[in-house]
Amino acid sequence: MASEVPEPTRRVCTVDDVTPESPYVGDVDGTEVAVFVLDGEYYALDSTCPHQGGPLEEGRVADGCVHCPWHGWQFDLETGEHAQNVAAATAYEVRVDGDDVYVEV
């Protein structure tokens, strides 16, 4: 029996679509969301940096943070918090059911 995925959630991708080197970007109800995997855990943030709109999915991931490729701002993958508490990227709860990755909206 398949496990139940609580609502409201949206299927974004499969686990095979996301690698540590290549996050997945998908549309969730009109919002572009970047899905990251680090040490087997999946995370999702708005794909746009709140600073100046940089593409977070193109940033470097290190020490549990994604670094915006435009200006180096760092955001915690789990919470979306900025390293210096200046601004935050929206973080989403992620659930994996089988091979499917879901984001709570």
C-alpha positions as CSV (number, residue, x, y, z in Angstrom):
1,M,0.0,0.0,0.0
2,A,1.4,3.4,-1.0
3,S,1.9,5.9,1.8
4,E,-0.4,8.9,2.1
5,V,0.9,12.3,1.1
6,P,-0.8,15.0,3.1
7,E,-2.5,17.9,1.3
8,P,-1.8,20.5,0.2
9,T,1.3,19.1,-1.5
10,R,2.4,19.1,-5.1
11,R,4.5,16.6,-6.9
12,V,7.5,18.5,-8.2
13,C,9.9,15.8,-9.6
14,T,11.4,12.4,-9.0
15,V,14.5,11.7,-6.8
16,D,16.3,10.9,-10.1
17,D,15.7,14.5,-11.3
18,V,17.8,16.0,-8.4
19,T,21.5,15.5,-7.8
20,P,23.9,17.4,-5.4
21,E,25.4,19.0,-8.5
22,S,22.2,19.8,-10.3
23,P,19.1,21.0,-8.4
24,Y,15.7,20.7,-10.0
25,V,13.5,23.7,-10.7
26,G,9.8,23.3,-11.1
27,D,6.6,25.3,-11.0
28,V,4.4,24.9,-7.9
29,D,1.2,26.7,-8.3
30,G,2.9,29.6,-10.2
31,T,5.9,29.7,-8.0
32,E,9.3,28.6,-9.3
33,V,10.8,26.3,-6.6
34,A,14.3,24.9,-6.5
35,V,14.7,21.4,-5.1
36,F,18.1,20.5,-3.6
37,V,19.5,17.2,-2.2
38,L,22.3,17.2,0.3
39,D,23.5,14.0,2.1
40,G,20.3,12.2,1.1
41,E,18.0,14.9,2.4
42,Y,15.7,17.0,0.1
43,Y,15.1,20.7,0.5
44,A,13.1,23.3,-1.4
45,L,13.4,27.0,-1.7
46,D,12.0,29.7,-3.9
47,S,14.4,29.6,-6.8
48,T,14.8,33.4,-6.9
49,C,17.1,35.1,-4.4
50,P,15.2,37.8,-2.4
51,H,18.2,40.1,-2.7
52,Q,18.2,40.9,-6.4
53,G,16.5,37.9,-8.1
54,G,19.5,35.7,-8.7
55,P,18.8,32.0,-9.7
56,L,19.5,30.1,-6.4
57,E,19.5,26.8,-8.3
58,E,22.7,27.9,-10.0
59,G,24.4,28.6,-6.6
60,R,27.0,26.6,-4.8
61,V,25.8,24.4,-2.0
62,A,28.1,24.1,1.0
63,D,27.6,23.6,4.8
64,G,23.9,23.3,4.5
65,C,23.5,26.6,2.6
66,V,23.0,27.6,-1.0
67,H,25.2,30.6,-2.1
68,C,23.5,32.9,-4.6
69,P,25.6,33.0,-7.7
70,W,25.1,36.8,-8.2
71,H,26.3,38.2,-4.9
72,G,27.1,35.3,-2.7
73,W,24.2,35.7,-0.2
74,Q,23.8,32.4,1.7
75,F,20.5,30.8,2.6
76,D,20.0,27.8,4.9
77,L,18.5,25.0,2.9
78,E,16.2,23.9,5.7
79,T,14.8,27.2,6.9
80,G,15.6,29.6,4.0
81,E,17.2,32.0,6.6
82,H,19.9,34.3,5.4
83,A,23.3,33.8,7.1
84,Q,23.3,37.4,8.5
85,N,19.6,37.6,9.1
86,V,19.1,40.2,6.4
87,A,16.4,38.5,4.3
88,A,15.1,35.0,3.9
89,A,14.2,32.8,0.9
90,T,10.9,31.0,1.3
91,A,11.5,27.4,2.4
92,Y,9.1,24.6,1.7
93,E,8.5,21.3,3.5
94,V,9.6,18.4,1.3
95,R,8.3,14.9,1.4
96,V,9.5,11.9,-0.6
97,D,7.1,9.1,-1.3
98,G,8.7,6.3,-3.2
99,D,10.6,8.0,-6.1
100,D,8.4,11.1,-6.1
101,V,9.4,14.4,-4.5
102,Y,6.5,16.5,-3.1
103,V,6.6,20.1,-1.8
104,E,4.1,21.4,0.7
105,V,2.5,24.7,-0.4
